[in-house]
Amino acid sequence: MKKFALFLLGAISLIVLLTHVGSLIGLLVSLAVLYFAFKKFSRAGSTGGKILWATVGIIALCFSLGNVPAIIGIVALVALYFVYKNWNKQQRDDREPEDPFDHFEKEWKEIR
């Protein structure tokens, strides 16, 4: 039952993530432009250059604020990662224990 719930959560998270791919790409591009504008603003020597890069940075900031649905996509990506980690953790628990003393106790019981 736990695997079914993890599978269901993973499937829903994947669908939500795929529907928000466009806004995620838009957010990444606008944040990259904002970072580039900040770097250029910091290095600009003239007032005209600083005004130009500040304007570019403000426009990029407005675009990145417009991609608020990308936050839902990021939450879906985190949920998908959570499902992946718990799925592997559950498979690891089904195998023999890694503790050498547990293995020794098992072998000792088989000898008796």
N, CA, C and O atoms as a Tinker XYZ file with bonds, in Angstrom:
   448  protein
     1  N      0.821000   -1.192000    0.000000    73     2
     2  CA     0.000000    0.000000    0.000000    64     1     3
     3  C      0.870000    1.263000    0.000000    63     2     4     5
     4  O      0.524000    2.273000   -0.612000    81     3
     5  N      2.009000    1.180000    0.702000    73     3     6
     6  CA     2.890000    2.337000    0.757000    64     5     7
     7  C      3.502000    2.618000   -0.613000    63     6     8     9
     8  O      3.657000    3.776000   -1.000000    81     7
     9  N      3.849000    1.566000   -1.341000    73     7    10
    10  CA     4.411000    1.754000   -2.682000    64     9    11
    11  C      3.377000    2.347000   -3.627000    63    10    12    13
    12  O      3.713000    3.154000   -4.493000    81    11
    13  N      2.119000    1.949000   -3.463000    73    11    14
    14  CA     1.064000    2.494000   -4.310000    64    13    15
    15  C      0.887000    3.988000   -4.049000    63    14    16    17
    16  O      0.718000    4.770000   -4.984000    81    15
    17  N      0.927000    4.382000   -2.771000    73    15    18
    18  CA     0.802000    5.801000   -2.431000    64    17    19
    19  C      1.990000    6.590000   -2.975000    63    18    20    21
    20  O      1.822000    7.700000   -3.479000    81    19
    21  N      3.189000    6.019000   -2.873000    73    19    22
    22  CA     4.369000    6.692000   -3.423000    64    21    23
    23  C      4.272000    6.809000   -4.940000    63    22    24    25
    24  O      4.630000    7.838000   -5.511000    81    23
    25  N      3.788000    5.753000   -5.589000    73    23    26
    26  CA     3.621000    5.783000   -7.042000    64    25    27
    27  C      2.595000    6.831000   -7.444000    63    26    28    29
    28  O      2.804000    7.563000   -8.412000    81    27
    29  N      1.499000    6.910000   -6.718000    73    27    30
    30  CA     0.455000    7.880000   -7.021000    64    29    31
    31  C      0.968000    9.306000   -6.829000    63    30    32    33
    32  O      0.715000   10.171000   -7.667000    81    31
    33  N      1.686000    9.557000   -5.734000    73    31    34
    34  CA     2.264000   10.876000   -5.497000    64    33    35
    35  C      3.289000   11.219000   -6.574000    63    34    36    37
    36  O      3.348000   12.359000   -7.036000    81    35
    37  N      4.087000   10.249000   -6.969000    73    35    38
    38  CA     5.069000   10.481000   -8.025000    64    37    39
    39  C      4.424000   10.777000   -9.364000    63    38    40    41
    40  O      4.892000   11.648000  -10.097000    81    39
    41  N      3.360000   10.066000   -9.694000    73    39    42
    42  CA     2.671000   10.294000  -10.970000    64    41    43
    43  C      2.035000   11.681000  -11.001000    63    42    44    45
    44  O      2.134000   12.392000  -12.001000    81    43
    45  N      1.390000   12.061000   -9.915000    73    43    46
    46  CA     0.769000   13.389000   -9.857000    64    45    47
    47  C      1.839000   14.474000   -9.911000    63    46    48    49
    48  O      1.663000   15.484000  -10.592000    81    47
    49  N      2.941000   14.272000   -9.202000    73    47    50
    50  CA     4.029000   15.256000   -9.218000    64    49    51
    51  C      4.638000   15.386000  -10.603000    63    50    52    53
    52  O      4.981000   16.489000  -11.029000    81    51
    53  N      4.775000   14.275000  -11.307000    73    51    54
    54  CA     5.330000   14.312000  -12.660000    64    53    55
    55  C      4.408000   15.063000  -13.607000    63    54    56    57
    56  O      4.879000   15.843000  -14.434000    81    55
    57  N      3.113000   14.842000  -13.503000    73    55    58
    58  CA     2.156000   15.540000  -14.362000    64    57    59
    59  C      2.188000   17.039000  -14.088000    63    58    60    61
    60  O      2.197000   17.844000  -15.019000    81    59
    61  N      2.204000   17.414000  -12.809000    73    59    62
    62  CA     2.253000   18.840000  -12.454000    64    61    63
    63  C      3.561000   19.456000  -12.933000    63    62    64    65
    64  O      3.570000   20.577000  -13.440000    81    63
    65  N      4.656000   18.739000  -12.778000    73    63    66
    66  CA     5.950000   19.246000  -13.230000    64    65    67
    67  C      5.964000   19.458000  -14.739000    63    66    68    69
    68  O      6.467000   20.474000  -15.218000    81    67
    69  N      5.418000   18.512000  -15.485000    73    67    70
    70  CA     5.403000   18.636000  -16.940000    64    69    71
    71  C      4.508000   19.775000  -17.412000    63    70    72    73
    72  O      4.770000   20.375000  -18.454000    81    71
    73  N      3.452000   20.080000  -16.655000    73    71    74
    74  CA     2.588000   21.196000  -17.058000    64    73    75
    75  C      3.222000   22.552000  -16.758000    63    74    76    77
    76  O      2.820000   23.559000  -17.341000    81    75
    77  N      4.196000   22.594000  -15.868000    73    75    78
    78  CA     4.833000   23.857000  -15.515000    64    77    79
    79  C      6.243000   23.998000  -16.081000    63    78    80    81
    80  O      7.012000   24.837000  -15.613000    81    79
    81  N      6.585000   23.202000  -17.066000    73    79    82
    82  CA     7.929000   23.271000  -17.650000    64    81    83
    83  C      8.167000   24.622000  -18.314000    63    82    84    85
    84  O      9.258000   25.182000  -18.205000    81    83
    85  N      7.168000   25.144000  -18.993000    73    83    86
    86  CA     7.324000   26.432000  -19.679000    64    85    87
    87  C      7.626000   27.561000  -18.716000    63    86    88    89
    88  O      8.518000   28.374000  -18.961000    81    87
    89  N      6.884000   27.612000  -17.621000    73    87    90
    90  CA     7.138000   28.681000  -16.653000    64    89    91
    91  C      8.480000   28.476000  -15.947000    63    90    92    93
    92  O      9.129000   29.450000  -15.568000    81    91
    93  N      8.904000   27.217000  -15.766000    73    91    94
    94  CA    10.224000   26.961000  -15.181000    64    93    95
    95  C     11.342000   27.452000  -16.095000    63    94    96    97
    96  O     12.322000   28.037000  -15.634000    81    95
    97  N     11.187000   27.209000  -17.382000    73    95    98
    98  CA    12.199000   27.678000  -18.339000    64    97    99
    99  C     12.215000   29.201000  -18.373000    63    98   100   101
   100  O     13.283000   29.813000  -18.412000    81    99
   101  N     11.040000   29.810000  -18.359000    73    99   102
   102  CA    10.968000   31.271000  -18.329000    64   101   103
   103  C     11.607000   31.850000  -17.086000    63   102   104   105
   104  O     12.294000   32.869000  -17.150000    81   103
   105  N     11.383000   31.201000  -15.948000    73   103   106
   106  CA    11.991000   31.664000  -14.702000    64   105   107
   107  C     13.510000   31.546000  -14.757000    63   106   108   109
   108  O     14.220000   32.460000  -14.339000    81   107
   109  N     14.009000   30.426000  -15.270000    73   107   110
   110  CA    15.459000   30.240000  -15.364000    64   109   111
   111  C     16.103000   31.270000  -16.286000    63   110   112   113
   112  O     17.162000   31.813000  -15.971000    81   111
   113  N     15.463000   31.541000  -17.431000    73   111   114
   114  CA    16.025000   32.512000  -18.375000    64   113   115
   115  C     16.002000   33.909000  -17.770000    63   114   116   117
   116  O     16.981000   34.648000  -17.876000    81   115
   117  N     14.893000   34.274000  -17.138000    73   115   118
   118  CA    14.822000   35.621000  -16.565000    64   117   119
   119  C     15.792000   35.790000  -15.394000    63   118   120   121
   120  O     16.364000   36.866000  -15.222000    81   119
   121  N     15.983000   34.754000  -14.597000    73   119   122
   122  CA    16.960000   34.847000  -13.511000    64   121   123
   123  C     18.390000   34.914000  -14.045000    63   122   124   125
   124  O     19.240000   35.591000  -13.465000    81   123
   125  N     18.655000   34.212000  -15.151000    73   123   126
   126  CA    19.989000   34.290000  -15.759000    64   125   127
   127  C     20.248000   35.695000  -16.303000    63   126   128   129
   128  O     21.347000   36.226000  -16.144000    81   127
   129  N     19.247000   36.299000  -16.943000    73   127   130
   130  CA    19.399000   37.662000  -17.444000    64   129   131
   131  C     19.575000   38.638000  -16.283000    63   130   132   133
   132  O     20.370000   39.574000  -16.370000    81   131
   133  N     18.832000   38.420000  -15.194000    73   131   134
   134  CA    18.955000   39.275000  -14.018000    64   133   135
   135  C     20.353000   39.183000  -13.412000    63   134   136   137
   136  O     20.928000   40.198000  -13.020000    81   135
   137  N     20.896000   37.982000  -13.333000    73   135   138
   138  CA    22.248000   37.796000  -12.810000    64   137   139
   139  C     23.276000   38.482000  -13.715000    63   138   140   141
   140  O     24.185000   39.159000  -13.235000    81   139
   141  N     23.119000   38.299000  -15.027000    73   139   142
   142  CA    24.031000   38.918000  -15.989000    64   141   143
   143  C     23.954000   40.442000  -15.891000    63   142   144   145
   144  O     24.981000   41.119000  -15.941000    81   143
   145  N     22.736000   40.986000  -15.752000    73   143   146
   146  CA    22.571000   42.441000  -15.640000    64   145   147
   147  C     23.192000   42.958000  -14.346000    63   146   148   149
   148  O     23.783000   44.038000  -14.330000    81   147
   149  N     23.063000   42.203000  -13.270000    73   147   150
   150  CA    23.675000   42.625000  -12.003000    64   149   151
   151  C     25.198000   42.661000  -12.112000    63   150   152   153
   152  O     25.841000   43.597000  -11.638000    81   151
   153  N     25.765000   41.632000  -12.740000    73   151   154
   154  CA    27.220000   41.604000  -12.918000    64   153   155
   155  C     27.686000   42.767000  -13.782000    63   154   156   157
   156  O     28.682000   43.417000  -13.461000    81   155
   157  N     26.981000   43.034000  -14.867000    73   155   158
   158  CA    27.354000   44.141000  -15.749000    64   157   159
   159  C     27.149000   45.486000  -15.054000    63   158   160   161
   160  O     27.934000   46.413000  -15.254000    81   159
   161  N     26.088000   45.598000  -14.230000    73   159   162
   162  CA    25.850000   46.825000  -13.479000    64   161   163
   163  C     26.990000   47.090000  -12.502000    63   162   164   165
   164  O     27.423000   48.231000  -12.336000    81   163
   165  N     27.470000   46.035000  -11.861000    73   163   166
   166  CA    28.562000   46.196000  -10.894000    64   165   167
   167  C     29.856000   46.629000  -11.570000    63   166   168   169
   168  O     30.656000   47.342000  -10.965000    81   167
   169  N     30.076000   46.213000  -12.808000    73   167   170
   170  CA    31.322000   46.512000  -13.518000    64   169   171
   171  C     31.249000   47.780000  -14.368000    63   170   172   173
   172  O     32.275000   48.258000  -14.852000    81   171
   173  N     30.047000   48.328000  -14.553000    73   171   174
   174  CA    29.898000   49.504000  -15.419000    64   173   175
   175  C     30.590000   50.705000  -14.790000    63   174   176   177
   176  O     30.477000   50.953000  -13.590000    81   175
   177  N     31.306000   51.442000  -15.628000    73   175   178
   178  CA    32.046000   52.595000  -15.132000    64   177   179
   179  C     31.292000   53.897000  -15.309000    63   178   180   181
   180  O     31.500000   54.840000  -14.547000    81   179
   181  N     30.434000   53.961000  -16.288000    73   179   182
   182  CA    29.739000   55.220000  -16.564000    64   181   183
   183  C     28.322000   55.190000  -15.998000    63   182   184   185
   184  O     27.773000   54.127000  -15.708000    81   183
   185  N     27.751000   56.366000  -15.852000    73   183   186
   186  CA    26.392000   56.478000  -15.340000    64   185   187
   187  C     25.384000   55.932000  -16.350000    63   186   188   189
   188  O     24.398000   55.297000  -15.974000    81   187
   189  N     25.637000   56.184000  -17.630000    73   187   190
   190  CA    24.746000   55.672000  -18.676000    64   189   191
   191  C     24.720000   54.148000  -18.697000    63   190   192   193
   192  O     23.668000   53.538000  -18.892000    81   191
   193  N     25.874000   53.546000  -18.497000    73   191   194
   194  CA    25.954000   52.080000  -18.449000    64   193   195
   195  C     25.214000   51.517000  -17.253000    63   194   196   197
   196  O     24.540000   50.492000  -17.350000    81   195
   197  N     25.346000   52.198000  -16.118000    73   195   198
   198  CA    24.640000   51.738000  -14.908000    64   197   199
   199  C     23.129000   51.858000  -15.090000    63   198   200   201
   200  O     22.382000   50.975000  -14.668000    81   199
   201  N     22.674000   52.946000  -15.718000    73   199   202
   202  CA    21.236000   53.122000  -15.960000    64   201   203
   203  C     20.730000   52.047000  -16.910000    63   202   204   205
   204  O     19.653000   51.489000  -16.696000    81   203
   205  N     21.491000   51.750000  -17.954000    73   203   206
   206  CA    21.094000   50.722000  -18.917000    64   205   207
   207  C     20.971000   49.359000  -18.249000    63   206   208   209
   208  O     19.969000   48.668000  -18.431000    81   207
   209  N     21.982000   48.967000  -17.476000    73   207   210
   210  CA    21.951000   47.639000  -16.861000    64   209   211
   211  C     20.943000   47.569000  -15.717000    63   210   212   213
   212  O     20.392000   46.503000  -15.446000    81   211
   213  N     20.695000   48.695000  -15.042000    73   211   214
   214  CA    19.641000   48.710000  -14.017000    64   213   215
   215  C     18.277000   48.528000  -14.668000    63   214   216   217
   216  O     17.422000   47.829000  -14.126000    81   215
   217  N     18.066000   49.150000  -15.821000    73   215   218
   218  CA    16.806000   48.989000  -16.539000    64   217   219
   219  C     16.622000   47.552000  -17.010000    63   218   220   221
   220  O     15.536000   46.987000  -16.882000    81   219
   221  N     17.670000   46.969000  -17.548000    73   219   222
   222  CA    17.613000   45.566000  -17.976000    64   221   223
   223  C     17.326000   44.656000  -16.775000    63   222   224   225
   224  O     16.549000   43.707000  -16.881000    81   223
   225  N     17.946000   44.948000  -15.656000    73   223   226
   226  CA    17.731000   44.153000  -14.449000    64   225   227
   227  C     16.311000   44.270000  -13.923000    63   226   228   229
   228  O     15.727000   43.277000  -13.490000    81   227
   229  N     15.746000   45.479000  -13.957000    73   227   230
   230  CA    14.363000   45.662000  -13.496000    64   229   231
   231  C     13.384000   44.941000  -14.406000    63   230   232   233
   232  O     12.416000   44.346000  -13.932000    81   231
   233  N     13.626000   44.989000  -15.701000    73   231   234
   234  CA    12.755000   44.264000  -16.640000    64   233   235
   235  C     12.861000   42.760000  -16.410000    63   234   236   237
   236  O     11.850000   42.057000  -16.423000    81   235
   237  N     14.071000   42.265000  -16.201000    73   235   238
   238  CA    14.244000   40.830000  -15.940000    64   237   239
   239  C     13.591000   40.434000  -14.620000    63   238   240   241
   240  O     13.034000   39.342000  -14.510000    81   239
   241  N     13.651000   41.301000  -13.625000    73   239   242
   242  CA    12.995000   41.033000  -12.349000    64   241   243
   243  C     11.482000   40.961000  -12.514000    63   242   244   245
   244  O     10.828000   40.110000  -11.911000    81   243
   245  N     10.930000   41.849000  -13.327000    73   243   246
   246  CA     9.481000   41.814000  -13.596000    64   245   247
   247  C      9.094000   40.519000  -14.313000    63   246   248   249
   248  O      8.058000   39.931000  -14.003000    81   247
   249  N      9.905000   40.075000  -15.256000    73   247   250
   250  CA     9.630000   38.810000  -15.929000    64   249   251
   251  C      9.715000   37.627000  -14.974000    63   250   252   253
   252  O      8.907000   36.701000  -15.057000    81   251
   253  N     10.676000   37.653000  -14.079000    73   251   254
   254  CA    10.805000   36.534000  -13.142000    64   253   255
   255  C      9.672000   36.545000  -12.119000    63   254   256   257
   256  O      9.245000   35.479000  -11.677000    81   255
   257  N      9.178000   37.708000  -11.734000    73   255   258
   258  CA     8.010000   37.763000  -10.854000    64   257   259
   259  C      6.749000   37.297000  -11.574000    63   258   260   261
   260  O      5.809000   36.829000  -10.932000    81   259
   261  N      6.719000   37.416000  -12.888000    73   259   262
   262  CA     5.584000   36.943000  -13.672000    64   261   263
   263  C      5.533000   35.428000  -13.798000    63   262   264   265
   264  O      4.511000   34.876000  -14.206000    81   263
   265  N      6.603000   34.761000  -13.460000    73   263   266
   266  CA     6.654000   33.299000  -13.541000    64   265   267
   267  C      6.427000   32.649000  -12.186000    63   266   268   269
   268  O      7.122000   31.701000  -11.822000    81   267
   269  N      5.465000   33.156000  -11.449000    73   267   270
   270  CA     5.140000   32.615000  -10.127000    64   269   271
   271  C      4.663000   31.156000  -10.209000    63   270   272   273
   272  O      4.955000   30.386000   -9.294000    81   271
   273  N      3.940000   30.742000  -11.267000    73   271   274
   274  CA     3.554000   29.322000  -11.333000    64   273   275
   275  C      4.736000   28.353000  -11.360000    63   274   276   277
   276  O      4.559000   27.156000  -11.134000    81   275
   277  N      5.921000   28.854000  -11.629000    73   275   278
   278  CA     7.103000   27.991000  -11.606000    64   277   279
   279  C      7.368000   27.474000  -10.197000    63   278   280   281
   280  O      7.991000   26.426000  -10.031000    81   279
   281  N      6.905000   28.197000   -9.186000    73   279   282
   282  CA     7.077000   27.737000   -7.804000    64   281   283
   283  C      6.325000   26.434000   -7.590000    63   282   284   285
   284  O      6.804000   25.550000   -6.879000    81   283
   285  N      5.152000   26.306000   -8.199000    73   283   286
   286  CA     4.388000   25.050000   -8.108000    64   285   287
   287  C      5.167000   23.926000   -8.772000    63   286   288   289
   288  O      5.180000   22.800000   -8.277000    81   287
   289  N      5.822000   24.228000   -9.897000    73   287   290
   290  CA     6.657000   23.231000  -10.558000    64   289   291
   291  C      7.851000   22.827000   -9.710000    63   290   292   293
   292  O      8.246000   21.661000   -9.715000    81   291
   293  N      8.430000   23.772000   -8.985000    73   291   294
   294  CA     9.554000   23.453000   -8.110000    64   293   295
   295  C      9.089000   22.570000   -6.962000    63   294   296   297
   296  O      9.792000   21.635000   -6.577000    81   295
   297  N      7.907000   22.857000   -6.408000    73   295   298
   298  CA     7.356000   22.019000   -5.337000    64   297   299
   299  C      7.086000   20.605000   -5.861000    63   298   300   301
   300  O      7.323000   19.626000   -5.155000    81   299
   301  N      6.592000   20.499000   -7.093000    73   299   302
   302  CA     6.360000   19.178000   -7.684000    64   301   303
   303  C      7.681000   18.438000   -7.887000    63   302   304   305
   304  O      7.742000   17.222000   -7.707000    81   303
   305  N      8.729000   19.155000   -8.256000    73   303   306
   306  CA    10.040000   18.529000   -8.419000    64   305   307
   307  C     10.575000   18.023000   -7.084000    63   306   308   309
   308  O     11.174000   16.949000   -7.023000    81   307
   309  N     10.363000   18.785000   -6.017000    73   307   310
   310  CA    10.787000   18.349000   -4.683000    64   309   311
   311  C      9.996000   17.118000   -4.259000    63   310   312   313
   312  O     10.562000   16.193000   -3.675000    81   311
   313  N      8.694000   17.092000   -4.545000    73   311   314
   314  CA     7.877000   15.928000   -4.203000    64   313   315
   315  C      8.329000   14.699000   -4.987000    63   314   316   317
   316  O      8.342000   13.590000   -4.451000    81   315
   317  N      8.695000   14.889000   -6.239000    73   315   318
   318  CA     9.195000   13.775000   -7.049000    64   317   319
   319  C     10.514000   13.250000   -6.498000    63   318   320   321
   320  O     10.743000   12.040000   -6.496000    81   319
   321  N     11.379000   14.134000   -6.035000    73   319   322
   322  CA    12.639000   13.724000   -5.409000    64   321   323
   323  C     12.371000   12.959000   -4.113000    63   322   324   325
   324  O     13.034000   11.961000   -3.829000    81   323
   325  N     11.403000   13.425000   -3.331000    73   323   326
   326  CA    11.020000   12.751000   -2.093000    64   325   327
   327  C     10.527000   11.329000   -2.381000    63   326   328   329
   328  O     10.878000   10.392000   -1.664000    81   327
   329  N      9.723000   11.173000   -3.419000    73   327   330
   330  CA     9.224000    9.844000   -3.793000    64   329   331
   331  C     10.381000    8.954000   -4.218000    63   330   332   333
   332  O     10.439000    7.785000   -3.837000    81   331
   333  N     11.303000    9.497000   -5.005000    73   331   334
   334  CA    12.457000    8.718000   -5.463000    64   333   335
   335  C     13.304000    8.238000   -4.291000    63   334   336   337
   336  O     13.717000    7.079000   -4.253000    81   335
   337  N     13.563000    9.129000   -3.332000    73   335   338
   338  CA    14.376000    8.737000   -2.182000    64   337   339
   339  C     13.683000    7.685000   -1.325000    63   338   340   341
   340  O     14.322000    6.733000   -0.878000    81   339
   341  N     12.390000    7.846000   -1.092000    73   339   342
   342  CA    11.680000    6.871000   -0.270000    64   341   343
   343  C     11.482000    5.543000   -0.993000    63   342   344   345
   344  O     11.431000    4.494000   -0.351000    81   343
   345  N     11.373000    5.574000   -2.299000    73   343   346
   346  CA    11.231000    4.329000   -3.061000    64   345   347
   347  C     12.495000    3.496000   -2.934000    63   346   348   349
   348  O     12.418000    2.289000   -2.706000    81   347
   349  N     13.650000    4.116000   -3.076000    73   347   350
   350  CA    14.919000    3.396000   -2.942000    64   349   351
   351  C     15.173000    2.971000   -1.508000    63   350   352   353
   352  O     15.737000    1.903000   -1.272000    81   351
   353  N     14.769000    3.783000   -0.554000    73   351   354
   354  CA    14.950000    3.450000    0.855000    64   353   355
   355  C     14.145000    2.215000    1.209000    63   354   356   357
   356  O     14.616000    1.360000    1.960000    81   355
   357  N     12.951000    2.112000    0.683000    73   355   358
   358  CA    12.100000    0.969000    0.976000    64   357   359
   359  C     12.682000   -0.298000    0.341000    63   358   360   361
   360  O     12.599000   -1.368000    0.944000    81   359
   361  N     13.255000   -0.208000   -0.831000    73   359   362
   362  CA    13.862000   -1.376000   -1.457000    64   361   363
   363  C     15.111000   -1.797000   -0.692000    63   362   364   365
   364  O     15.406000   -2.990000   -0.615000    81   363
   365  N     15.838000   -0.863000   -0.137000    73   363   366
   366  CA    17.039000   -1.177000    0.610000    64   365   367
   367  C     16.690000   -1.905000    1.910000    63   366   368   369
   368  O     17.466000   -2.745000    2.365000    81   367
   369  N     15.542000   -1.602000    2.514000    73   367   370
   370  CA    15.143000   -2.242000    3.759000    64   369   371
   371  C     14.767000   -3.710000    3.559000    63   370   372   373
   372  O     14.831000   -4.490000    4.508000    81   371
   373  N     14.374000   -4.104000    2.336000    73   371   374
   374  CA    13.965000   -5.481000    2.083000    64   373   375
   375  C     15.154000   -6.438000    2.027000    63   374   376   377
   376  O     14.983000   -7.641000    2.222000    81   375
   377  N     16.343000   -5.928000    1.766000    73   375   378
   378  CA    17.522000   -6.784000    1.686000    64   377   379
   379  C     18.021000   -7.147000    3.077000    63   378   380   381
   380  O     17.456000   -6.721000    4.084000    81   379
   381  N     19.082000   -7.936000    3.118000    73   379   382
   382  CA    19.672000   -8.315000    4.403000    64   381   383
   383  C     20.269000   -7.098000    5.083000    63   382   384   385
   384  O     20.718000   -6.171000    4.409000    81   383
   385  N     20.281000   -7.089000    6.394000    73   383   386
   386  CA    20.857000   -5.938000    7.100000    64   385   387
   387  C     22.359000   -5.842000    6.865000    63   386   388   389
   388  O     23.037000   -6.849000    6.659000    81   387
   389  N     22.863000   -4.617000    6.901000    73   387   390
   390  CA    24.273000   -4.370000    6.654000    64   389   391
   391  C     25.123000   -4.546000    7.917000    63   390   392   393
   392  O     26.349000   -4.626000    7.835000    81   391
   393  N     24.476000   -4.607000    9.073000    73   391   394
   394  CA    25.206000   -4.710000   10.329000    64   393   395
   395  C     25.843000   -6.103000   10.439000    63   394   396   397
   396  O     25.127000   -7.096000   10.310000    81   395
   397  N     27.157000   -6.215000   10.671000    73   395   398
   398  CA    27.806000   -7.530000   10.732000    64   397   399
   399  C     27.321000   -8.372000   11.917000    63   398   400   401
   400  O     27.322000   -9.600000   11.838000    81   399
   401  N     26.914000   -7.735000   12.999000    73   399   402
   402  CA    26.450000   -8.491000   14.153000    64   401   403
   403  C     25.098000   -9.145000   13.886000    63   402   404   405
   404  O     24.828000  -10.239000   14.381000    81   403
   405  N     24.239000   -8.474000   13.097000    73   403   406
   406  CA    22.968000   -9.100000   12.731000    64   405   407
   407  C     23.207000  -10.338000   11.870000    63   406   408   409
   408  O     22.548000  -11.364000   12.037000    81   407
   409  N     24.149000  -10.224000   10.957000    73   407   410
   410  CA    24.486000  -11.365000   10.117000    64   409   411
   411  C     25.057000  -12.502000   10.966000    63   410   412   413
   412  O     24.751000  -13.667000   10.714000    81   411
   413  N     25.875000  -12.185000   11.959000    73   411   414
   414  CA    26.436000  -13.179000   12.856000    64   413   415
   415  C     25.326000  -13.886000   13.637000    63   414   416   417
   416  O     25.353000  -15.107000   13.792000    81   415
   417  N     24.355000  -13.120000   14.126000    73   415   418
   418  CA    23.245000  -13.718000   14.876000    64   417   419
   419  C     22.442000  -14.664000   13.982000    63   418   420   421
   420  O     22.004000  -15.722000   14.433000    81   419
   421  N     22.250000  -14.290000   12.730000    73   419   422
   422  CA    21.506000  -15.135000   11.794000    64   421   423
   423  C     22.268000  -16.448000   11.561000    63   422   424   425
   424  O     21.682000  -17.531000   11.590000    81   423
   425  N     23.562000  -16.335000   11.334000    73   423   426
   426  CA    24.364000  -17.541000   11.104000    64   425   427
   427  C     24.410000  -18.428000   12.358000    63   426   428   429
   428  O     24.373000  -19.653000   12.251000    81   427
   429  N     24.488000  -17.823000   13.521000    73   427   430
   430  CA    24.537000  -18.564000   14.767000    64   429   431
   431  C     23.246000  -19.362000   14.981000    63   430   432   433
   432  O     23.274000  -20.495000   15.461000    81   431
   433  N     22.102000  -18.740000   14.612000    73   431   434
   434  CA    20.824000  -19.434000   14.743000    64   433   435
   435  C     20.731000  -20.616000   13.773000    63   434   436   437
   436  O     20.134000  -21.643000   14.098000    81   435
   437  N     21.317000  -20.470000   12.595000    73   435   438
   438  CA    21.279000  -21.559000   11.623000    64   437   439
   439  C     22.160000  -22.727000   12.061000    63   438   440   441
   440  O     21.842000  -23.878000   11.762000    81   439
   441  N     23.257000  -22.453000   12.762000    73   439   442
   442  CA    24.140000  -23.532000   13.240000    64   441   443
   443  C     23.434000  -24.345000   14.308000    63   442   444   445
   444  O     23.537000  -25.572000   14.313000    81   443
   445  N     22.731000  -23.701000   15.197000    73   443   446
   446  CA    22.035000  -24.403000   16.294000    64   445   447
   447  C     20.880000  -25.109000   15.749000    63   446   448
   448  O     20.151000  -25.766000   16.492000    81   447
